[in-house]
Amino acid sequence: MWIQDFSKYMAESTDFFIDLHLRNTTLVIDGNSLYRRLYLVSRFDHQRGGEYDSFSHRIRTFFRALFLCNIRPFVVLDGSMDHTDKKFKILKQRAQTNITVAHALSTGSRGTILPVLGKTVFRQVLSEMQVPFVQCIAEASREIVSLANQWNCAVLTMDSIFYIFDLKGGCIPTNYFCWDNVKVCKKTSERYIDARLFSINRFCTHFNHMNKELLPLFATMVGYTAMASHDYTNLQHIMKTFFIQANFPEGPRKSKDRTHDCIDSLLHWLAQFTGPQAALKGVLEVLGGAHSRRYVHSLLSSGLKYYQLSASNLVPFFTEGAPQSNMPDGIRALPTWILLALAKGQLGFFILNVLVLRRVMLYSQVEDFQLPSCNTTSHPIRQVLYSLLLHGKQKQTDRKMSLVDARVNLCSAYCVQEFGRQGLFLKPSSVPAELIKTVLYLPLESLNKVWVQIRLEFLLETLKVKPSLLRLVPSHLHLPVCVTCFWLTHAEPRPDLQHLQALLLGFVFGELSRVKIQEGQTKWGRDLAAVWKRLNQLRVKRQRDKGPDPGVAHTFCQWQSCLRMSLLLNQLLCFPLPEPECAWLYRGTLVHQVVKEMKEGKAPEDLLQGPHLPGQLFRDLMGAVQSSVGAGFFTKKWRKTGQRQAQEQQQNHTESPQATQDTSNSSAQLECDDDRENEDNYDGDDHGDDCDDDDSNDDDQEEDQQCWEPASPVRVRFVTTCRTNRTRDRVRVRKPHRVMW
């Protein structure tokens, strides 16, 4: 009931904390709390899908500060898996709040929201920096407390629930941890970080030397314990009655906030009891016959059990790499390789929610809220993912059925309930799994042992790309390029050429940034540094009360949705394609600004002027995408749009009495477009799915098109006619010598 208020209450009470210089110690970190704070309190853009490169830099800076002070971090991530469904109502409320905040951001209002790949970037940076971390399958808070108590070290967190547990090493709130100002001890020359440590002994001393064992009862009474939604609602009514009838002692604290006074009064009232059972009897006496004594006793007692700790489940994982134990039956029955991959962060908990609950929460982004959710584009990927999980979970005898029987059985029995945005509200929908033939050869319990070529074929078949595409781009960009091809052919509204150019320029900028970070600026040279600086300066200028371009935002949100689901599928298939470093794939402020620059007439070459390598990488990426989606992907859309506009113009002039010679000009243009379509053998297919044989292009098109050819053994002619550049001279770019990036 007062969880938020208790956090504010503790923030205003400085007497409960001890100042210390933190160094030469072990620190257990609440991972979810940390990555949320590192992103949300930074001056990152929240309207255009995330600034992952800046976020990754901030994460690295944080852990470098710890290493400088000889602080050994161990990060524990909460997987948000709720197999008991006690938190389901809270999860739905959070999802609805995300939709509301995202909509406000899309209209230019202020707000903060985590980007869809934020946790993935955090996990990848932890792996890169070799920071030990684990994803908890069960509740993370109790595991964090058990681990910290076994190692006798402090916990770094923003979650006020840790004020309730008796932590031997204490609790350090993240906002009291000055990691960005590392200091040096004058006597020893050792570096340290200023911090403030919460002391439960000081807290209890302040409230008349209250017994520490009474804090779990206090937490239960104010709603800090996970319980079913109906029990939580009943608890609220019970506590309202309790506060009306209780005779609280006059406490020394008087504030302007009535809720804070209630918290203070309740703590002073509990301090008069010797232990939780005596206090529980006191609560029942206050309530009298207003509520069922047996029900109230059962409700509060079940809350107390939540705070009972056992030996740490994580120590064997950190010391020996052993899988977590003490898991619920429904989770323990899963294959060992899946449980271990979940703990290591090699699988997202989206997978576990499908396997155990058959229910998922889809992430909301800052998009065009007048259109269907951006997650609609990745719907086919999710259906195949559900098929692989649910059909692969069947017994071996069930896999002998025919493909037709399996599909009927799967669609009728295996559906996943998705909670996603419909309009401005969170709505559930039932999504059947989509069975494809390859699933029959991918049993879940031995999926990690299936030949890698079969797993790769399954992934490429899902993304609708051919294996030949992989030869055209660097290996670490295989998955992003495949996702881009899928996005182009499935997104609605259909992306423009400028969207693709901006996205791929973002890839190029990410490659330059990656080289800068991993290899150092000394290996760059001035020419590469100049290109990086030019692109780095392309940022959308912040304007108050003005949101992002809705069409551009929606298009890139669809791409991020497709990438996230493809990352999950690639993880489940045990990485038949290398997992890309997401920090270098997308910067929202850059790609939005590049789209604007393209619409104003700039070409990619204008932004990549200088050294050969960035331009070569861009052409390779363009050529690879073109080889998949077909030579006429963008020009067909342009021609159909141009023809429709000409027809509308002709109709308007015919109906208008003022129409004169413009009618004949429109008709001439329409006939010209028709002639071009006849020359190109245009078949009217919007998606270009059957345009994979790129060598069949007519030479007659060369006069009308700008052609890109990727530097690869496969000759591909690429059409980049752009609406904003129609008046430009068409330039045929020669195929340069193959250079490996």
N, C-alpha and C positions, 0 to 999 in steps of 0.2 A: 504494500500500500504506500509506504513512504520510502521506498528504496532510493529514489532520486533525492528526496529530502535528507535522508541520512548521510548521503555522500556530501551534500552541501553543509550539513551540520558538522561533519568531521573536518571539512576544509576550513571552517571558521574557528575551530578549536585547536589553537596552536599549542596548548599546554600538554597535549597528548603525545608530542613528538620530541625526538632527541636529535640534535645536530651532530653529524659525523662526517669524517673524511673517508670516503670509501676507496680502498685499494687492497691489493694482495688478498683477495678473497674469492669465494665462489658465489655466484648469483643465479638464482632460479628466476626466469623471466616468464611472465604471463604473455605469450606470444600474440594472442588476439588483441589484447589491450595495447600492446606496444605498436603493432603495425597500424592499428586504427589511429592512435595518437600521432605517430610519425607522419601520417598522411594528412589527417584532418586539421591539425594545428599549423601546418605549413601553408605558405602562400601559393599553393598550387591552384591551377584552374580546375573548377569542378563542373563546368558546363559542357566540355567538349570531349569527354571520354577518358580523361586521365593524362598525366604527364609521367609516364613510367620511368623514363631515364632520370629525371630529377628525383623521383621517389627512390630509385635504386641508389643514387648517390647519397641521399640522406641516410639510408639504411647502412651503407658502408661507413659513412662518417660516424654513426652511432657506435658501431662495434669496434671501429679503430680506436675510439676514445676508451672503450673498455680494455682493449688489449694494451694500450699505453699505460694504464694504471694496474696492469697485472690482475684484472678481474676476469675470472673464467665464467662465461655465460653458458647456461643451459636453458634452451627455449622450449616451452611446452605450449603447443597449439591445441585449441579446442576444436574438435571436428563438428560441433553443433549437431551431433547425432542424438536424437531423443527417442529411444526405442520404447519408452513408457508412454509417450504422447502427453506427458504432463505439461510440457512447454509449448504444445502445439498452438494454443491460443495466443501466447506471447509471440511466437514466430510469425503468425499471421498478422498480428498487430504491427510488428516491425516491418514486414513486407509492405503493408499498406502505407506505413509512414514513409518508406523509401519511394513509393510511387508519388506520394504527395510532395515530397521534397524535390524529386526529379522534375515533376511538372512545374514547380515554382522556379527552379533553376532554368528550365527551358524558356520561361517568359521573362527572364532577366532579374528575378528576385534573388535575394541572398540565401545561402544555404550551403551545406556540406554533404557530400555523398562519396562513398568509396567507389572507385572504378571497378569494373567487373573483373579485371585481372590483377587487382592489387595484392591479394593474398598469394597468387601464383608468383608474382615478382618477389615478394618477401621471402617465400620459400626458396626460390632459385638463388637469391643472393646469399641466404644462409648456407646453402650447399656450396656455392662458389667460395665463400670465405671460411668454409670448414667449421662453422659454428654448430655444435651439437644441438639437434632439435628432435622433437617427437610430436606426432599427431595423436592425441588421446582419443581412443574410441569410446571410452566411457566418459563420465563427467570429469572435466579437467581440473576444477578448483580443488577438489579433495586430493587428487593426484599431486597437484602442485604442493599442497601443504604437507602431505606425507613425504614427498621427496625432499623438501626444504628442511623438515624436521629431522629426517634421517641423516642429512648432511650438515645440519646445524648452521644453515646459512639463511640470508634474507631473501624475500620475494619482492620483485619489482612488478608493480601492477597499478592499474587504475580502478580495479573492481573493489568496491567497498565491502564486499562479502568477506574479504581477507582480514578485516578488522575483527571479525567474529571468532575466527579460529585462533587457538593458542599457538602462535608461531614462535619457536625458540629463538630464531634469528631475527624476528621482527618483519615488518612489512614497510616497503618504501614506495610511497605513491609516485607515479611517473612524473607528475607535475612538480614534485619536490626533488627531482633527480637532475642536477645541472650538468648533464653530459656534454653539452656544447661549450663548456667553459672549464676545460681541464687545467688544474693548477699544479704548482710544484712546491713541495715542502722545502723550505730554506735550509733546514738542518740536515735532512737526509737526501735531498734532491730527487725524492720519489714523487711521481705524479699521483694526483688523487682527484676525485670528483666529490664536490659538496652534495650532501643529501640530507634528508630528514627522515628519520626512522620512527614509525609508529610503535609505541610501547604499550602493550596491553596491560602491563602492571600499572603504569601511570594512569591509564584510562580507568581501571577498576578502583584505584586509590582515590581518584577524583569523586567517584560515586560511593563514598562511605565504605571503601575497601570491599567492594562487591566481589562475590565469588565469581571467578572466571567461567565457571561451568554454567552460570545463569545466562551468558550471552547467547547461546543457541536458542534458548526459549524466547529471549527478546527478538532475535532475528526471525523466528517463526511467527511471532505475534505481529510483526510489521511486514510480513509477506516475503521474507528472504528465502523461503524453502520451496523447492519445486513440488507442486502438487497439482492434481487434476483441476480443470477449470471450474467445475461446480464446487469443489472443496474450497478453492481460492475465493470464489464469490461468497460462500457461506462464512468463511473466515472474516471477510470484510464486515459483514453484518454483525458477527459476534463481537469483533473489536469495537464497533461503534457502540454497542450496548455496554461493553466493558468500560469504555471511557466516560460514558454517561453516569454509570453507577459507582465507579471507583472513587475512593477518597484518597487523593494523592497528597503526599507531604509537600509542604511549601519549600520548593527548591530555591537555591540561590540564583539560578539563571532566569532572566526575563528578557526575551527578545521581541522584536516586532513581528516575527514569524510565528504564528500560532502552532504550526506543525512542529517547529523546532522545540517549542515549549512542551508539546505533548511527548516528544521523544525524551526530553530531559526529565519530565515527570515520571514517565514509565521506567526509566533507568533507576531513578531514585527509589521508586516503589519496589522494584525487584531487589534492590540492595538490602532490604530488610530480611530477606529469606536466606537460609543457610545453604540451600541447594535447589536444583531444578524441580525435584518432586514436591518439596514444600511450597515452592512458588506456584506450581501447577495447581495444587490444592487451593492456594489463595485466589487464583484466577477463577476457579469453580465457585468459591464462596462469594466472590463479587457478583458473578453472573446469576447466582441463585437458581431459580427455575425458569429463567428467560429462555434458555436453550437446553437441549438434552445434554446432561452432564456426561453421559457415556460417549456421545458423539464428540463433544468438545475435547474430552480427555484423549480420545483416539486421534483426533485431528492434530492436537499439539504434540502428542507423543510421537506420531509418525514424522513430524517436522524435526524433532530432536534427533531421530535416528540418522537424518541426513548429515549431521555434524560428527557422527562417530567415525573415527579414522582407523585404518588398518595399515599394515606394512606397505611400503611404497611398491607400486606395480611397475615403476619406471626405472628403478635402479638396475635391474637385470638388463633392460634394453640399452641403457647408456654404457654399462660396463661390459656386457657380453654380446649385445645385439640380438638378444632373445625376444620373441614376440611377447606382447602384453598378455597377462593372464587375468583371472577374475572378471571375465566378460560375461554378459548375459548369454543364455543358451542360444537364442536366435542368431547371435553374432559369432559365438564360438564355433558353430557348425560350419562356417564358411571355410573355404580352402586356406591352408596356412600361408600360401604365397600371397594371397590377397590381404590377409591380416598384417603380414609383415610389410607389404608395400604401402598399406594405409599408414602404419606407424612411421615409416620412413618418409612420408610425404610424397611418395611416388604414385599415389592414387588419391583423387579427390573424394570427399565424403558425399558428393552427389551420387557416386557409385553405390555407397553403402545404403543411402536412403532408398534407392531403387530396389536393391536386393532385399532389404529388411522390411521397409514400410510400403514400398511401391507408391511412393509419394515424394514429390520434389517441389521446391520453391524456386521459381525462375527469377533471375536477377532483373531489376528494373534499372534502366539507364535514362539519361537526359536525351530524349528523342522527340519526334513529332507526335504529340499525343492525339492528334486528329486521325492518325493512321493506325492500323493494327500494330501490335507489339513487335518490336524488332526481333524478338525470339521466334517469330513465325518463320523467318528465313532458315533458321537452324533446325526446324521441326523434323525434316527428313533424317538428319544426323541423329537426333535423339531417338527417333523410332528404331533405327538400326542399333543404336546403343542399348535400348531396352530389349531388343530381340536377342542380342548377344548375351546380356546378363540373365534374362529370365528363361530363355530357351536353353541356354548353356548350363543352367542350373539343374535341368531335369536329369533323371537317372539315365544310365547308359542304355537300358532296354528301351526307353522311350525314343531314343535317337534313331531307331531303325525304321521309323515311320517314313512314308514318302514325303516329298516336299509339299505337295498339295495338302495332305492331311496335317502336316506340321503347321502350315500357314493357317489353316482353318482353326486348329486347336490353339495356336498362339494368339490369334486375333480375338478369339472368343474368351479365352481364359486369362490372357496376360495383357493387362492394361495398367498404365501408370497414371496416377492422378497428379496433374500438373496444376500448380497455383501460379498464375501469371496475370499480367495486366490486361484488362479489357476496358478500354476507355480510361477512366481515372480510378478504377476500383480493382481490387484483387478478386479474381474469380477462379474457381476450379474447373478443370476440364479433364475428361478421360481420354488418354491417348493410347491406342493399341500399338503393340510392338510390330515392326515391319520385318518379316522374315525374308532374308535373301539366301540363296543356295549355299553360300560358303559357310553360313552359321552352323550347318549340320556337321561340319568338320572341326568345330571349335568348342569342345567341352570346357566348361568353366574351371573345373578342378585341375585340369592339366593344360590350360591355355598358355601358360608360360613355357611349355615344352613343345608346343606346336612349331613346325618348321617356319622360320621367319618369312619365307617367301609367301606362304599361305596367308599369314597375318598381314603382310604388306598388300597383297592383292585385295584382301577384304577392306582395308582402309582406303585404297585407291578407288575401289568400286563404290564405296559409300560416298566419296567426294567427287565421283564422276570425272576422273582424270585418268590418262593413260600413263603407263610406266615410262614411256619415252620422255615425258616431261621432266623427269628427275635428272636427266643427263644435261639439261640446259642451265641449271642454276647450282650454286654452292650447296653442299649437303645440309648445312645448318639452316638454310632457307627453304628446304623442300616442303615442309608442312605449311608454312605461311603462304607460299605460292599456290599450293594445291587448294588451300582454303580460299584464296583470292579468286581462283577460277570457279569454285563452287558458288561463292558469293555473287559473282557477276551474273551467273546464269539462273540464280534462284531469288535474288533480292527483288522486292517490289516496294516502291517504284525502282525501275531498273537504273543502275548506276551509270553516270556519264563518263566520258573519257577523262574529264578533268578529275573525277574522283579516283580513278585508277592511277592516273599520273601522280596525284598528290600522295596516295598511299604508297606507291613504289618509291617516290622521292623520300618518303619517311623511312623506308627500308634502307635506302642509301645513306641517309643521315645517321641511322642507327648503326650501320656498319662502320662509318667513320668514327662515331662515338665509341664503339666497342674497341676499335683499334687504338684509339686515344687512351682508353682506360687500361687495356690489357697489355699493350706493347709500349706505351709511353709516347709522349710527343716527340721525343728525339728521333724516332723512326719515321715520323710523318714527312717532314719537309714542309717548306713554306707553302707550296702549291696546294697540298691537301688541307693544311690548316686554313687556308683562305676559303676553300669551298665549304669546310665545316662552319667557319665563322659566318659566311654568307647565309647558309641555311639556318644556323642557330638564331640569327637575327629575325627570321621570319616567324613572328609570333602575333597572334591576334591581340590587338590592343583592347584592354578591358574598358567597357563602357557601361556605366551604371544604367540600370533599368532597361537593358537590352540583352536579350538572350542570343544564343547562337542561331545561325541560319538553320531553320528546322529541317529543310530537305537534306542539307549536308550532314547535319547531326544524325538524322535517322539512317542515312546510308552507311555511315561509319559505325553506328551502333549495331547494325545488322552484321557487319564484318566482324566486330568483336564477339558477338554472340556465336557466330559460326566458328571463330577461332577457339573460343572457350570449350565448346562441345567437341571440337576436333582434338583439342589437347586431351580431354578426358578419354576419348576413344583411343587415341594413340597410347595413353598411359595404360589403359585396360589391355591393350594388345601387346604390352611389354615393349613399347618403343620400336616398332618396325621402321619408323622414321625418327631421326634425332629430335629431341625436344628443343625447340627454339628458345632463345633467351628473350622473354617477352619485353624486357626493359628496352630493347633496341628495335622494337617493331612498330611502336605507335606513340606519337606525341600529338595530342589533340590540338593544341594551339598551332602547331606547325602545319598539319595537314589541312586544317580549316583555312589558314591563311594562304596556303599554296593553291587551294581551289579558287580562292578569290583572285590570286595573281593570274591563274590560268584563264579565268573568265574575262580578265581585263586585257588579255592578249599576249601574255608572256608564254614562252615555250620552255620545256624542261632544260633545253640546252642553255638557255639564258641563265638559269640558276646553277648549272653544273660547269660553267666555263672554267677552263684551267687544265688540270691534269687529266690524263686519259682514263684512269681507273674508275672514278665515280660515274662518268658518262658511260663507260663500257658496262659496268654493273647494271646501270639503269636500262640499257638496251638489251642486255641479257634477260633481265626480268620481264621487260615488255615482250620480247620475243617468245619467252616461255609461256606467258599468259596467252599471247596470240595464237600459239601453236595448239592450245587447248580449246579456246572458245571459238576459233574460226576467224578467217580473214575479214569477213564482213560484219563482225559483231556490232561495232559502233556505227559503221557507215550505213547499215540497213536501218538502224534506228533513226539516223539522221535523215535518210532519204524518205522514210515513211512520215517522219515529222514534217519535213519540208513539203512533201506532196500534200499532206493534210492541211498545212497552213496555206498552200497555194489554192487548194480547193475552197477553203473557207473565204480566202480573199476574193476569189472569183465570184463566189456566191454573194458576198456582201456587195461587190461592185454591181452585180446584176440587179440586185434588189434596190440599190440606191439610184435615184435619178441623176446624181452627180457623177456617176461612173462614166469615164471617157476612155482615153487610150490606155489606162492602166489595166483594163480587162484583157486586152490583147496581150499585154506583157505577161500577165499572170498565166494566161493560157499557153503562151510560148514556153514559160518556165516549166509548167506542168508537163508539156510534151517532151521537154528536154529531160526531165526526171524520168519519164516513162521510157525514153530511148535508152538512158543509162541503165535502167533496170533490165531492159531486154538484153543489152550487151553483156551484163553481168550474170545473166541467167538466174536472176533473183527469185528464190522460191517462197518468199514470204514468211519464213520461219523466224520468229522474234529471238529465239534463244540461241540460235546458231549451234545447236548440239550436234548437227550432222555436217559440220563444216570442218571436220578434223583433217581432211586430206587437203592440206594447204597448197600442195604443188599444182592444184587444178585452177589456180587463178589465171585470168586472162591478162595478156600483156597490154591490152587496150586500156586497162584500169590505171596504168602508170601515169597518164596525163592528169588524172583526176585525184590522185591519192598521194599522200606522203607515206613513204614506206620505211618501216624499221625492220632490220634483219638482225637477229640475235647472233652473237659470236659463238657458233656451235657447228658441229658437223651436219646438223639438219638445216637445210635452207628453208627459211620461213619469211614470207613477205607480209609485213604488218601495216595495216591501214590505220592512220590516226587522224582522219579528217575531223576537225573540231568545229563546233558551231561558232566559236569565237574567233577562229582563224581561217574562215572560209576564203577571205580575200588574199591570204598569204600565198606566195609562190610555193608550189609543191616541190619539196626537195627530196631527192633520193639519196639516202645515206648508204654509203658503201659498207660492205661487210668487213670490219676490221679484223686484224689478226687475233686469234684466240688468246685471251689473257686470263689466267686463273686468279680469282679474287681471294 
